[in-house]
Amino acid sequence: MDKYHSLDLSKISKELMLLLEIIKVEQDDNIGVSLKKEWYSDFDWDLFLQLAIHHRVYPIIYSKIKRLEEKRIPSYVFQTLNKEYKQNTFKMLHLSGEMELVSKLFNENQVNLIFLKGPVIAAELFGDISLRTSKDLDMLIPITSLEKAEILLQSIGYVKEVVPNVLNEWKWRNHHVVFFHPQKKIQLEIHWRLQPRPLKEPIFNELWDRKRISNITSYPVYFLGKEDLFLYLVSHGARHGWFRLRWLLDIEQMLRKGIDIKKTKGLIKKYQNSHLVGQALILALELFRTPIRELNNLTEGKDSKKLAQNAVDFIQGTESLAIIMSSKYYKRYLFSLNSRKEKFFYILILFYPSYLDAKTLKLPKPLHFSYFPLRPFLWAWRKARKLK
């Protein structure tokens, strides 16, 4: 893979490398011939399974290795992947039904709704909802419809996650709110922005004008236009350090299916995320050998190459998102994703009071405005107490 670019992949384990090699095998290829015998020597199959599940690519892995006739892979690996594959298929069918129900409920009550991920993009990108995993249903609505959406979801049994809030900080620090159905065990994320502030993005009406209709349900279900979906998935994956290969596999599938290059480049320029697109393209090219074609000039930027190398560090591990997000390395990486203007606003947001300030010093609600000048001192106090 050295002939493509210059990412250092030397720390990637043999088990993760085999995972990547299986993903790269085309459906029409003879997978037994494509995978060399030396891949399997001195191999940790438990780690292989752990990585397949951690990266949420086990449906694709199972769909490919089940065609492998050679007995190189232990039977328990097949059995585990088969079990996970079946469970995921049932979950995706369950989510599809709920997606249709929520879409109908919102539409009948004049709330415009666009699904961001889940079964709609599994069908769009892979042609089969069983080949992609989804933990929950992510959907986008105008922020003006948020209160109405909450009432509608509560009417069908959903419970809103309680988020600490001071001076409406949720509008500045969050971009979605979580709802959970205790009986159905389904989680919904209602977004009013695609990404957290200060990342620049299209307004809802633009996205609504370019929306598409999914054909996997009998009732109309809307999802993002092709170019909007591509840039959303790029930004989402970048923001999470691409620590799950599933997100990069989405990009790989979109590139192989082809996108409107002229329209995509126009949106990239408008929303100033060429470095993020470049990062995704480099990773897809080096890890999956994805054909880039007309977008290849975006892979030449120094920022894109640096971000891609940073992401390799997240990809090669098996840590949870919570552990990754708490690290200083990730926080520095996240800050580096922003443009100069976005970095300025990012720093401004840091000065906005949070519930931690209220927890550190309880003030009556009429005095909550005092948290603005007090925030630097309260932050320093918390840091000092941690160091003791």
MIVEXFI-164102 format. One line per 3 residues: number of its first residue (from 1); their letters; for each residue z, y, x of N, C-alpha, C. Coordinates in steps of 0.001 Angstrom, whole numbers, plus 500000, padded with zeros to 6 digits. Layout:
% MIVEXFI-164102
NUM = A = Z/Y/X/Z/Y/X/Z/Y/X ~ ...
% end
This chain:
% MIVEXFI-164102
1 = MDK = 500000/498782/500818/500000/500000/500000/500000/501268/500852 ~ 500089/501122/502180/500112/502291/503038/498827/503105/502962 ~ 497723/502449/502551/496439/503134/502548/496347/504189/501458
4 = YHS = 497294/504214/500497/497188/505159/499395/497788/506517/499759 ~ 499089/506551/499987/499717/507812/500346/500748/507549/501429 ~ 501795/508268/501423/502733/508163/502536/504173/507946/502084
7 = LDL = 504386/507361/500923/505751/507100/500489/506363/505998/501341 ~ 507630/506165/501669/508367/505136/502404/508943/504146/501402 ~ 508376/502958/501347/508821/501920/500413/509569/500803/501139
10 = SKI = 509988/501064/502383/510591/500021/503216/511927/499506/502685 ~ 512625/500333/501898/513932/499919/501390/513840/499164/500067 ~ 512643/499055/499511/512486/498321/498248/512669/496829/498510
13 = SKE = 513506/496194/497724/513805/494773/497920/512598/493899/497604 ~ 512633/492681/498144/511567/491718/497880/511487/491411/496386 ~ 512642/491378/495732/512686/491075/494301/512013/492175/493474
16 = LML = 512262/493426/493836/511612/494528/493131/510121/494569/493448 ~ 509764/494223/494686/508361/494212/495069/507588/493162/494270 ~ 508211/492001/494036/507545/490976/493226/507379/491462/491789
19 = LLE = 508384/492153/491292/508297/492725/489943/507074/493637/489846 ~ 506898/494475/490859/505758/495393/490886/504438/494633/490987 ~ 504410/493576/491789/503179/492804/491950/502776/492124/490646
22 = IIK = 503750/491633/489909/503450/490986/488615/502902/492011/487634 ~ 503510/493208/487614/503043/494265/486714/501599/494635/487031 ~ 501242/494636/488310/499905/495052/488726/498815/494042/488386
25 = VEQ = 499213/492791/488122/498225/491760/487814/497550/492077/486486 ~ 496219/492131/486482/495472/492391/485255/495556/491179/484332 ~ 495447/491429/483031/495589/490344/482058/494549/489234/482256
28 = DDN = 493355/489607/482726/492295/488607/482873/492352/487887/484212 ~ 493219/488348/485115/493307/487709/486423/494061/486394/486347 ~ 493827/485559/487335/494607/484333/487485/495885/484708/488204
31 = IGV = 496977/484794/487478/498215/485303/488059/498720/484410/489181 ~ 498470/483115/489080/498899/482196/490125/498210/482470/491446 ~ 496950/482873/491406/496191/483198/492614/496596/484566/493139
34 = SLK = 496863/485496/492224/497174/486871/492612/498510/486976/493347 ~ 499457/486125/493005/500779/486191/493622/500864/485182/494760 ~ 501107/485660/495957/501122/484819/497142/502428/484025/497249
37 = KEW = 502341/482844/497852/503502/481957/497951/504649/482577/498739 ~ 504319/483408/499745/505381/483979/500576/506309/484914/499803 ~ 505837/485400/498636/506704/486250/497818/507959/485498/497393
40 = YSD = 507874/484176/497282/508944/483400/496653/509942/482798/497636 ~ 509710/482946/498934/510612/482347/499910/511872/483191/500065 ~ 513011/482483/500163/514310/483155/500335/514483/484256/499295
43 = FDW = 514417/483850/498041/514322/484806/496933/515558/484730/496041 ~ 516056/485898/495594/517225/485981/494701/516727/486163/493273 ~ 516642/485065/492526/516103/485130/491168/517044/485833/490198
46 = DLF = 518341/485786/490483/519292/486510/489636/519063/488019/489750 ~ 518817/488479/490975/518523/489896/491173/517196/490265/490520 ~ 516224/489379/490588/514931/489604/489942/515118/489826/488445
49 = LQL = 515916/488979/487810/516193/489131/486382/516939/490431/486100 ~ 517910/490717/486947/518682/491955/486778/517767/493172/486839 ~ 516832/493172/487779/515901/494284/487922/514936/494380/486743
52 = AIH = 514442/493228/486272/513520/493226/485135/514181/493811/483896 ~ 515458/493495/483706/516188/493993/482543/516590/495458/482754 ~ 517063/495783/483958/517448/497160/484267/516281/498120/484081
55 = HRV = 515099/497741/484557/513927/498611/484464/513227/498514/483112 ~ 513741/497654/482223/513205/497498/480863/511721/497097/480861 ~ 511322/496293/481833/509933/495835/481895/509830/494337/481629
58 = YPI = 510927/493714/481186/510912/492261/480982/509897/491791/479937 ~ 509546/492608/478902/508499/492113/477985/507156/491938/478682 ~ 506780/492902/479518/505521/492817/480259/505580/491681/481267
61 = IYS = 506695/491560/481968/506847/490491/482964/506720/489129/482295 ~ 507402/488940/481173/507338/487647/480486/505926/487361/479980 ~ 505267/488371/479431/503917/488158/478879/502932/487719/479962
64 = KIK = 503224/488044/481222/502325/487684/482317/502706/486358/482978 ~ 503999/486175/483255/504364/484954/483983/504354/483714/483094 ~ 504334/483895/481767/504267/482704/480916/502924/481996/481079
67 = RLE = 501944/482705/481682/500642/482098/481957/500619/481392/483313 ~ 501715/481471/484032/501769/480890/485369/502053/479394/485284 ~ 501141/478580/485756/501279/477130/485669/502122/476559/486799
70 = EKR = 502046/477176/487986/502803/476662/489110/504302/476752/488846 ~ 505043/475811/489382/506491/475745/489158/507252/476519/490233 ~ 506759/477698/490544/507437/478496/491566/508647/479234/491001
73 = IPS = 508620/479508/489729/509691/480275/489097/510648/479327/488379 ~ 511953/479414/488666/512939/478527/488027/512878/478611/486506 ~ 513162/477502/485855/513064/477445/484396/514023/478427/483720
76 = YVF = 515202/478635/484312/516163/479531/483670/515664/480974/483656 ~ 514789/481317/484605/514208/482661/484619/513277/482827/483427 ~ 512418/481815/483198/511544/481832/482024/512363/481914/480741
79 = QTL = 513396/481088/480663/514207/481011/479445/514916/482338/479161 ~ 515451/482962/480214/516138/484246/480040/515169/485330/479592 ~ 514006/485377/480241/513006/486377/479878/512473/486137/478468
82 = NKE = 512298/484879/478103/511832/484536/476757/512843/484990/475706 ~ 514125/484760/475983/515184/485171/475062/515199/486696/474896 ~ 515129/487417/476016/515124/488878/475974/513886/489398/475248
85 = YKQ = 512758/488759/475489/511494/489152/474850/511593/489015/473328 ~ 512120/487891/472857/512244/487663/471414/513214/488656/470780 ~ 514342/488886/471454/515316/489845/470926/514714/491245/470832
88 = NTF = 513936/491617/471836/513296/492923/471820/512274/493033/470694 ~ 511530/491947/470452/510532/491953/469372/511200/492207/468031 ~ 512316/491523/467786/513043/491734/466533/513569/493162/466437
91 = KML = 514063/493685/467563/514595/495053/467550/513493/496061/467263 ~ 512337/495874/467873/511233/496813/467661/510735/496767/466219 ~ 510736/495597/465621/510376/495490/464200/511410/496203/463334
94 = HLS = 512669/496046/463705/513763/496707/462992/513621/498230/463099 ~ 513339/498711/464303/513157/500148/464507/511926/500673/463780 ~ 510877/499858/463713/509655/500272/463007/509941/500515/461528
97 = GEM = 510710/499606/460936/511074/499768/459536/511903/501011/459299 ~ 512846/501275/460210/513697/502455/460074/512886/503734/460309 ~ 511957/503673/461226/511094/504812/461506/510311/505204/460254
100 = ELV = 509797/504222/459538/509050/504485/458317/509963/505066/457232 ~ 511169/504519/457126/512133/504990/456132/512502/506450/456368 ~ 512817/506798/457615/513220/508163/457949/512048/509120/457778
103 = SKL = 510864/508679/458160/509678/509523/458007/509436/509876/456544 ~ 509562/508891/455693/509367/509105/454252/510434/510048/453698 ~ 511679/509839/454109/512788/510671/453644/512578/512134/454042
106 = FNE = 512212/512356/455284/512019/513721/455758/510800/514379/455107 ~ 509730/513634/454998/508504/514187/454425/508711/514593/452967 ~ 509420/513768/452221/509665/514062/450808/510587/515259/450626
109 = NQV = 511304/515610/451691/512208/516757/451623/511725/517930/452486 ~ 510412/517928/452752/509739/519030/453458/510349/519342/454840 ~ 510650/518300/455601/511085/518469/456993/510018/517848/457879
112 = NLI = 509333/518678/458654/508308/518164/459554/508947/517371/460689 ~ 508394/516197/460955/509016/515258/461888/507952/514622/462773 ~ 508189/514648/464092/507294/514008/465051/508107/513010/465870
115 = FLK = 507684/511744/465881/508358/510746/466709/507869/510866/468144 ~ 508810/510793/469078/508493/511017/470489/508238/509717/471245 ~ 509030/508698/470950/508887/507425/471669/509038/506285/470661
118 = GPV = 509587/505165/471105/509818/504053/470200/508571/503246/469888 ~ 508562/502559/468749/507448/501666/468390/506083/502347/468350 ~ 506042/503650/468015/504730/504311/467918/504015/504343/469259
121 = IAA = 504767/504612/470351/504073/504658/471637/503923/503259/472229 ~ 504762/502314/471798/504565/500922/472226/503224/500418/471721 ~ 502935/500713/470462/501660/500294/469874/500500/501072/470471
124 = ELF = 500698/502368/470680/499634/503227/471215/499260/502852/472646 ~ 500260/502609/473488/500008/502386/474903/499750/500934/475267 ~ 500436/500002/474577/500346/498598/474949/499637/497735/473912
127 = GDI = 499372/498326/472738/498689/497576/471696/499553/496551/471003 ~ 500845/496539/471311/501751/495536/470755/503165/496074/470907 ~ 503891/496215/469786/505229/496803/469863/506210/495918/470622
130 = SLR = 505888/494642/470812/506807/493744/471510/506755/493919/473024 ~ 505771/494667/473531/505592/494784/474982/506305/495987/475597 ~ 507035/496736/474776/507820/497858/475300/509184/497856/474629
133 = TSK = 510197/498263/475359/511537/498321/474785/511870/499729/474317 ~ 512802/499827/473389/513315/501123/472933/514769/500944/472531 ~ 515610/501791/473075/517029/501724/472735/517280/502353/471373
136 = DLD = 516524/503424/471069/516768/504181/469847/515462/504827/469386 ~ 515557/505671/468395/514401/506419/467898/514588/507890/468244 ~ 513660/508438/469008/513691/509856/469355/512691/510594/468474
139 = MLI = 513125/511682/467874/512242/512442/466987/512476/513932/467162 ~ 511432/514695/466895/511467/516142/467084/511281/516852/465750 ~ 512118/517851/465506/512000/518676/464305/512199/520141/464714
142 = PIT = 511807/521089/463871/512123/522500/464169/513635/522710/464132 ~ 514142/523562/464996/515587/523785/465028/516084/524359/463700 ~ 515219/525037/462970/515603/525598/461667/515850/524513/460622
145 = SLE = 515386/523290/460885/515565/522183/459939/516722/521274/460325 ~ 517465/521650/461357/518507/520770/461884/519608/520485/460868 ~ 520069/521505/460200/521144/521324/459215/520674/520443/458052
148 = KAE = 519459/520653/457604/518905/519852/456509/518742/518396/456946 ~ 518297/518184/458169/518117/516826/458695/519447/516093/458743 ~ 520497/516788/459124/521823/516177/459185/522263/515709/457802
151 = ILL = 522047/516522/456786/522419/516156/455411/521624/514937/454954 ~ 520331/514914/455269/519480/513794/454864/519910/512489/455534 ~ 520206/512554/456811/520600/511337/457527/521970/510843/457061
154 = QSI = 522865/511749/456801/524174/511348/456291/524060/510712/454909 ~ 523058/511121/454136/522871/510560/452787/522454/509094/452825 ~ 521913/508629/453976/521518/507219/454076/522410/506449/455056
157 = GYV = 523592/507013/455334/524600/506260/456076/524749/506575/457547 ~ 524030/507568/458054/524154/507904/459476/525361/508810/459721 ~ 525966/508628/460879/527122/509425/461281/526744/510229/462521
160 = KEV = 527033/511505/462494/526695/512380/463617/527723/512239/464735 ~ 527216/512159/465956/528098/512114/467117/528813/513454/467262 ~ 530103/513400/467485/530889/514621/467630/530732/515126/469062
163 = VPN = 530241/516341/469191/530038/516951/470507/530928/518189/470602 ~ 531791/518256/471628/532617/519466/471799/531730/520700/471893 ~ 532188/521790/471266/531324/522965/471182/532147/524247/471212
166 = VLN = 531765/525129/472112/532392/526446/472202/531287/527488/472236 ~ 531378/528481/471359/530402/529571/471318/528961/529056/471222 ~ 528785/528010/470389/527446/527419/470175/526762/526998/471481
169 = EWK = 527561/526466/472400/527004/526063/473690/525961/524959/473552 ~ 526011/524171/472453/525074/523071/472271/523627/523566/472250 ~ 523430/524812/471774/522063/525349/471728/521499/525597/473130
172 = WRN = 522408/525816/474089/521973/526142/475447/522005/524930/476368 ~ 522968/524054/476167/523138/522937/477096/522500/521636/476609 ~ 522215/521537/475338/521655/520306/474786/520265/520560/474213
175 = HHV = 519560/519476/473973/518249/519592/473320/518099/518567/472210 ~ 519171/517804/471965/519138/516843/470865/520563/516551/470407 ~ 520658/515972/469223/521939/515520/468687/521767/514057/468269
178 = VFF = 522818/513270/468425/522749/511824/468206/523377/511448/466867 ~ 522687/510555/466149/523213/509978/464909/523224/508456/465054 ~ 524229/507822/464450/524342/506362/464542/524630/505773/463172
181 = HPQ = 523949/504656/462875/524177/503967/461605/525072/502756/461875 ~ 526325/502777/461404/527282/501710/461721/526856/500331/461229 ~ 526194/500265/460075/525782/498972/459539/524495/498463/460201
184 = KKI = 523526/499316/460330/522243/498905/460901/522262/498849/462427 ~ 523276/499461/463031/523380/499525/464499/522147/500200/465111 ~ 521691/501261/464481/520525/502019/464968/520967/503421/465351
187 = QLE = 520485/503864/466500/520777/505218/466965/519526/506077/466867 ~ 519697/507289/466347/518615/508263/466273/518976/509465/467143 ~ 517990/509994/467839/518168/511250/468564/517260/512291/467918
190 = IHW = 517865/513287/467313/517106/514370/466690/516974/515511/467703 ~ 515757/515728/468167/515474/516776/469154/515005/518056/468457 ~ 515418/519186/469014/514810/520465/468611/514031/521061/469793
193 = RLQ = 514166/520426/470947/513342/520701/472118/512938/519368/472737 ~ 511778/519365/473405/511374/518149/474096/512278/517870/475288 ~ 512625/518924/476021/513420/518798/477236/514539/519834/477213
196 = PRP = 515577/519639/478027/516648/520644/478100/516137/521962/478659 ~ 516817/523032/478341/516518/524308/478975/516826/524199/480463 ~ 516117/524923/481320/515153/525985/481028/513698/525524/481146
199 = LKE = 513435/524196/481169/512063/523710/481319/511160/524307/480237 ~ 510016/524797/480654/509072/525428/479741/508307/524367/478963 ~ 508090/524597/477658/507417/523600/476836/506758/524262/475624
202 = PIF = 505859/523529/474939/505194/524082/473744/506190/524285/472608 ~ 505897/525237/471724/506720/525399/470528/506355/524302/469536 ~ 507231/524075/468561/507037/522962/467633/505711/523053/466896
205 = NEL = 505350/524234/466434/504127/524378/465636/502876/523971/466414 ~ 502854/524228/467716/501729/523790/468539/501651/522269/468563 ~ 502789/521645/468747/502838/520180/468786/502466/519591/467430
208 = WDR = 502895/520241/466366/502589/519769/465018/501087/519843/464746 ~ 500452/520889/465225/499005/521041/465022/498212/519948/465754 ~ 498764/519435/466846/498055/518428/467651/498566/517013/467418
211 = KRI = 499424/516825/466444/500030/515511/466187/498988/514474/465784 ~ 499393/513189/465902/498545/512081/465459/499301/511220/464455 ~ 498571/510385/463732/499186/509476/462761/499146/508063/463320
214 = SNI = 500291/507400/463316/500360/506014/463781/499891/505078/462678 ~ 499270/503975/463075/498769/503009/462091/499641/501759/462001 ~ 500863/501809/462555/501695/500598/462542/502573/500509/461297
217 = TSY = 502581/501560/460468/503367/501542/459240/502467/501898/458060 ~ 502887/501494/456865/502084/501803/455675/502257/503257/455259 ~ 503461/503826/455519/503690/505238/455218/503386/506060/456467
220 = PVY = 502756/507226/456336/502376/508010/457521/503553/508332/458435 ~ 503369/508036/459699/504346/508352/460735/503618/509149/461807 ~ 504148/510325/462132/503473/511210/463076/504075/511082/464475
223 = FLG = 503196/511201/465476/503668/511234/466854/502813/512208/467649 ~ 503212/512466/468884/502586/513518/469690/501114/513257/469980 ~ 500357/514356/470109/498988/514249/470573/498952/513658/471971
226 = KED = 497802/513127/472379/497708/512378/473630/498160/513194/474843 ~ 497652/514408/474973/497995/515210/476149/499455/515678/476090 ~ 499935/516019/474902/501343/516399/474748/502255/515222/475090
229 = LFL = 501875/514027/474649/502668/512846/474938/502703/512582/476443 ~ 501559/512707/477094/501486/512491/478533/502440/513426/479278 ~ 502382/514721/478964/503219/515691/479667/504691/515543/479295
232 = YLV = 504977/515132/478061/506363/514885/477671/506935/513699/478448 ~ 506159/512615/478534/506629/511428/479248/506781/511712/480740 ~ 505893/512543/481284/506007/512942/482688/507315/513703/482916
235 = SHG = 507578/514704/482076/508784/515520/482234/510050/514696/482006 ~ 510004/513823/481011/511162/512975/480713/511455/512038/481880 ~ 510418/511377/482393/510611/510467/483515/511103/511187/484752
238 = ARH = 510515/512361/485028/510926/513136/486203/512384/513556/486095 ~ 512777/513998/484906/514155/514468/484706/515170/513351/484932 ~ 514755/512109/484679/515643/510964/484892/515399/510272/486234
241 = GWF = 514614/510915/487094/514372/510350/488412/513557/509065/488388 ~ 512885/508789/487254/512073/507564/487111/512891/506319/487452 ~ 514197/506365/487164/515017/505241/487606/514749/503967/486812
244 = RLR = 513981/504077/485697/513477/502886/485023/511959/502843/485162 ~ 511437/501721/485603/509988/501571/485759/509257/501640/484422 ~ 509954/501383/483339/509334/501443/482009/508661/502787/481779
247 = WLL = 509310/503870/482194/508741/505205/481977/507481/505406/482803 ~ 507486/504890/484011/506300/505020/484861/505174/504129/484353 ~ 505543/502994/483760/504537/502103/483183/503842/502761/481991
250 = DIE = 504565/503597/481253/503947/504376/480171/502848/505277/480720 ~ 503157/505956/481826/502187/506853/482461/500982/506044/482946 ~ 501251/504913/483542/500183/504040/484039/499234/503648/482917
253 = QML = 499787/503290/481777/498963/502881/480635/498133/504051/480107 ~ 498725/505232/480057/497995/506403/479562/496827/506757/480479 ~ 497065/506669/481779/496005/506985/482740/494865/505982/482656
256 = RKG = 495198/504709/482477/494157/503686/482380/493340/503830/481100 ~ 493990/504274/480038/493277/504442/478769/492444/505725/478749 ~ 492771/506647/479664/492011/507887/479761/492593/508983/478876
259 = IDI = 492623/510192/479419/493079/511353/478663/492075/512483/478883 ~ 492124/513482/478031/491224/514628/478137/491654/515474/479337 ~ 490925/515333/480443/491324/515980/481684/491347/517499/481542
262 = KKT = 490320/518059/480901/490231/519513/480755/491410/520048/479945 ~ 491699/519383/478831/492815/519824/477983/494147/519630/478708 ~ 494280/518507/479415/495524/518224/480125/495772/519242/481227
265 = KGL = 494723/519569/481994/494882/520545/483071/495237/521920/482515 ~ 494688/522264/481343/495021/523538/480715/496490/523605/480355 ~ 497030/522516/479815/498445/522477/479440/499338/522457/480675
268 = IKK = 498900/521746/481726/499667/521703/482970/499818/523112/483541 ~ 498727/523851/483538/498754/525224/484060/499627/526113/483188 ~ 499503/525956/481863/500252/526802/480940/501752/526600/481078
271 = YQN = 502167/525344/481247/503600/525054/481278/504128/524794/482685 ~ 503316/525071/483690/503742/525123/485089/504476/523870/485559 ~ 503906/522719/485261/504547/521478/485698/503619/520588/486526
274 = SHL = 502749/521234/487309/501829/520456/488134/502571/519598/489149 ~ 503722/520083/489656/504492/519308/490634/505071/518042/490012 ~ 505426/518121/488719/505959/516937/488032/504849/515925/487756
277 = VGQ = 503695/516417/487334/502557/515537/487105/502141/514887/488419 ~ 502113/515680/489490/501770/515142/490803/502724/514044/491232 ~ 504008/514247/490995/505008/513218/491316/504718/511918/490585
280 = ALI = 504457/512012/489278/504181/510825/488465/502916/510113/488936 ~ 501892/510890/489270/500632/510303/489709/500790/509563/491035 ~ 501522/510148/491966/501746/509502/493259/502510/508186/493071
283 = LAL = 503548/508217/492256/504334/507007/492014/503488/505925/491344 ~ 502693/506316/490343/501844/505347/489649/500800/504763/490600 ~ 500245/505607/491450/499225/505167/492400/499802/504199/493423
286 = ELF = 500955/504528/493981/501514/503708/495045/502205/502442/494533 ~ 502877/502547/493397/503615/501383/492897/502766/500463/492035 ~ 501789/501031/491286/500988/500219/490363/499497/500196/490692
289 = RTP = 499073/500954/491711/497650/501095/492049/496846/501629/490858 ~ 497425/502542/490130/496777/503124/488961/495603/504007/489390 ~ 494432/503839/488782/493310/504731/489101/493582/506139/488579
292 = IRE = 493473/507143/489450/493810/508513/489088/492582/509332/488694 ~ 491496/509184/489432/490233/509895/489190/490412/511418/489173 ~ 490060/512072/488062/489941/513536/488039/491245/514289/488306
295 = LNN = 492369/513641/488167/493644/514321/488382/494156/514176/489813 ~ 493347/513551/490690/493857/513223/492013/494220/514441/492860 ~ 493662/515621/492563/494010/516805/493356/495473/517199/493172
298 = LTE = 496090/516771/492092/497488/517107/491828/498445/516318/492715 ~ 497941/515288/493401/498806/514463/494245/498953/515030/495651 ~ 498271/516134/495948/498260/516650/497316/499362/517669/497604
301 = GKD = 500044/518125/496576/501084/519137/496788/502297/518588/497527 ~ 502855/519393/498426/504037/518964/499191/505231/518708/498280 ~ 505390/519564/497268/506512/519388/496335/506389/518062/495590
304 = SKK = 505173/517718/495169/504951/516462/494445/505305/515259/495305 ~ 504885/515292/496579/505166/514175/497493/506658/514031/497755 ~ 507329/515169/497938/508770/515128/498182/509517/514586/496964
307 = LAQ = 509118/515046/495763/509761/514566/494536/509516/513077/494330 ~ 508308/512616/494673/507985/511196/494525/508851/510353/495444 ~ 509038/510798/496681/509887/510054/497613/511333/510036/497139
310 = NAV = 511800/511159/496602/513159/511213/496054/513333/510201/494934 ~ 512297/510070/494095/512382/509147/492961/512461/507696/493415 ~ 511848/507369/494546/511898/505992/495056/513349/505560/495265
313 = DFI = 514185/506491/495707/515602/506175/495916/516289/505780/494613 ~ 515888/506408/493503/516471/506057/492204/515893/504738/491691 ~ 514608/504522/491905/513916/503340/491379/514431/502059/492007
316 = QGT = 514753/502085/493291/515081/500841/493984/516477/500317/493660 ~ 517308/501128/493005/518663/500688/492682/518780/500078/491300 ~ 520002/499701/490935/520262/499138/489595/521413/499879/488909
319 = ESL = 521733/501083/489399/522838/501825/488811/522477/502327/487415 ~ 523494/502548/486606/523279/503087/485267/522944/504566/485366 ~ 522377/505102/484286/522029/506528/484258/523274/507385/484431
322 = AII = 524394/506966/483839/525626/507754/483940/526071/507897/485393 ~ 525959/506812/486163/526355/506847/487576/525401/507732/488369 ~ 524100/507575/488091/523094/508380/488797/523300/509864/488519
325 = MSS = 523487/510213/487248/523601/511624/486864/524853/512287/487426 ~ 525864/511507/487748/527100/512077/488279/527035/512334/489785 ~ 525986/511850/490431/525883/512003/491882/525375/513395/492266
328 = KYY = 525831/513897/493405/525374/515193/493901/523893/515136/494252 ~ 523449/514000/494747/522041/513840/495126/521137/514047/493913 ~ 521532/513463/492771/520735/513609/491551/520744/515056/491064
331 = KRY = 521895/515704/491147/521989/517091/490685/521098/518009/491518 ~ 521041/517760/492825/520141/518551/493676/518687/518259/493330 ~ 518412/516980/493078/517058/516588/492690/516655/517267/491377
334 = LFS = 517557/517255/490400/517276/517849/489093/516976/519339/489226 ~ 517739/520013/490059/517525/521457/490278/516153/521702/490913 ~ 515727/520791/491787/514449/520963/492485/513245/520816/491560
337 = LNS = 513434/520260/490375/512332/520104/489426/511905/521432/488824 ~ 512795/522407/488825/512533/523685/488172/511678/524603/489035 ~ 510874/525415/488360/510140/526469/489052/511138/527549/489461
340 = RKE = 510686/528537/490236/511584/529603/490686/512209/530327/489491 ~ 511392/530607/488484/511889/531303/487293/512868/530419/486526 ~ 512544/529123/486420/513425/528193/485709/514749/528015/486442
343 = KFF = 514718/528059/487773/515958/527951/488549/516879/529123/488249 ~ 516286/530319/488093/517077/531502/487763/517798/531319/486430 ~ 517055/530856/485416/517663/530650/484101/518634/529467/484105
346 = YIL = 518349/528481/484931/519255/527332/485077/520628/527809/485561 ~ 520621/528700/486545/521872/529236/487085/522580/530090/486034 ~ 521806/530873/485266/522410/531682/484205/523142/530806/483185
349 = ILF = 522506/529697/482828/523113/528788/481849/524431/528231/482362 ~ 524532/528052/483684/525776/527543/484262/526954/528468/483985 ~ 526648/529750/483774/527719/530723/483518/528095/530797/482038
352 = YPS = 527362/530046/481206/527700/530043/479780/528933/529153/479574 ~ 529932/529602/478803/531161/528811/478610/530876/527423/478050 ~ 531733/526477/478408/531618/525115/477907/532939/524666/477303
355 = YLD = 532913/523505/476658/534131/522981/476035/535194/522683/477088 ~ 534757/522445/478354/535723/522197/479427/536578/523424/479689 ~ 535985/524599/479507/536756/525834/479678/537838/525935/478610
358 = AKT = 537451/525568/477386/538423/525600/476287/539503/524549/476475 ~ 539110/523433/477115/540087/522370/477383/541049/522792/478488 ~ 540530/523555/479457/541353/524023/480574/542325/525107/480136
361 = LKL = 541825/526018/479301/542659/527119/478804/542378/527312/477320 ~ 543292/526923/476495/543095/527034/475056/543354/528469/474595 ~ 542337/529014/473952/542452/530361/473392/542129/530323/471905
364 = PKP = 542703/531212/471111/542338/531276/469686/540860/531657/469545 ~ 540231/531195/468487/538790/531398/468306/538363/532855/468438 ~ 539118/533822/467893/538694/535226/468040/538597/535686/469500
367 = LHF = 539247/534965/470414/539241/535346/471825/538292/534480/472673 ~ 537481/533657/472013/536581/532772/472763/535595/533537/473646 ~ 535264/534763/473276/534350/535558/474113/534927/535760/475514
370 = SYF = 536256/535636/475645/536898/535823/476951/536522/534732/477936 ~ 535981/533615/477439/535581/532536/478343/534422/532954/479248 ~ 533640/533956/478845/532530/534417/479694/533043/534943/481031
373 = PLR = 533927/535951/481055/534429/536432/482356/535361/535430/483045 ~ 536024/534574/482250/536992/533632/482816/536353/532371/483393 ~ 535101/532086/483012/534482/530805/483380/534507/530504/484892
376 = PFL = 534138/531442/485775/534165/531113/487211/535563/530712/487692 ~ 536581/531370/487158/537956/531082/487579/538421/529729/487026 ~ 538037/529428/485787/538412/528148/485189/537704/526996/485898
379 = WAW = 536440/527223/486280/535690/526210/487022/536354/525941/488372 ~ 536735/527010/489087/537393/526878/490390/538740/526164/490256 ~ 539445/526445/489169/540735/525799/488923/540561/524294/488749
382 = RKA = 539531/523890/487980/539285/522452/487769/538919/521765/489083 ~ 538083/522423/489890/537683/521851/491172/538896/521691/492094 ~ 539762/522704/492120/540940/522657/492984/541882/521523/492587
385 = RKL = 542006/521305/491284/542895/520236/490816/542346/518864/491163 ~ 541016/518733/491160/540386/517446/491543/540621/517137/493012 ~ 540648/518174/493837/540800/517981/495284/542221/517604/495666
388 = K = 543167/517874/494790/544574/517573/495114/544835/516068/495066
% end
